[in-house]
Amino acid sequence: GVFFEAEVPSEELSKVQVGTQVRVAVDAFPGRQFSGTVAFINPLADSVGRLFKVRVQISGADQDLKPGMFAKGEIVTK
C-alpha cells in the first residue's frame, strides 16, 4: 500500500490515534483529495522541533502516487 509520513506537533498529538481519518492533498494532483488513516505513531519526538512522526496509510491510490511526492495531510478531529 501507499503511505506518507507526517509530522505532528506535540501539543496536537493527543488528538491523533491509530485509525484516525486523514484527508491528504498531493501537490502533483491539485484539487484532488485522497483518504487515509493513521497507521503508526512514533512514540519518540524529534529532539529539535518536538514533532512526532505519524505514518498515514492512503487507500485507493496505489497507481497514482509515487515515492517522493510532496503531500499535506489534514487529520480529521471532532
JOPE-V553745 format. One record per residue. N is the residue number from 1. PHI is phi in whole degrees, -180 to 180 (none if undefined). BURIAL is 1 if it has 16 or more other C-alpha atoms within 10 Angstrom, else 0. Layout:
n = {N,N}
phi = {PHI,PHI}
burial = {BURIAL,BURIAL}
//
This chain:
n = {1,2,3,4,5,6,7,8,9,10,11,12,13,14,15,16,17,18,19,20,21,22,23,24,25,26,27,28,29,30,31,32,33,34,35,36,37,38,39,40,41,42,43,44,45,46,47,48,49,50,51,52,53,54,55,56,57,58,59,60,61,62,63,64,65,66,67,68,69,70,71,72,73,74,75,76,77,78}
phi = {none,-99,-143,-139,-105,-111,-121,-117,-65,-57,-72,-103,-62,-65,-87,-114,-147,-57,99,-62,-73,-135,-96,-120,-112,-116,-55,-71,-128,-60,83,-111,-118,-110,-105,-151,-137,-69,-104,-158,-122,-71,-75,-107,-82,-63,-70,-87,-101,55,-104,-104,-78,-127,-95,-111,-85,-102,-102,68,-136,-54,-89,-84,-91,-121,-57,93,-67,-87,-134,-125,-113,-121,-80,-87,-120,-84}
burial = {0,1,1,1,1,1,1,1,0,0,0,0,0,0,0,1,0,0,0,0,1,1,1,1,1,1,0,0,0,0,0,0,0,0,1,1,1,1,1,0,1,0,0,0,1,0,0,0,0,0,1,1,1,1,1,1,1,1,0,0,0,0,0,0,1,0,0,0,0,0,0,0,1,0,1,0,0,0}
//
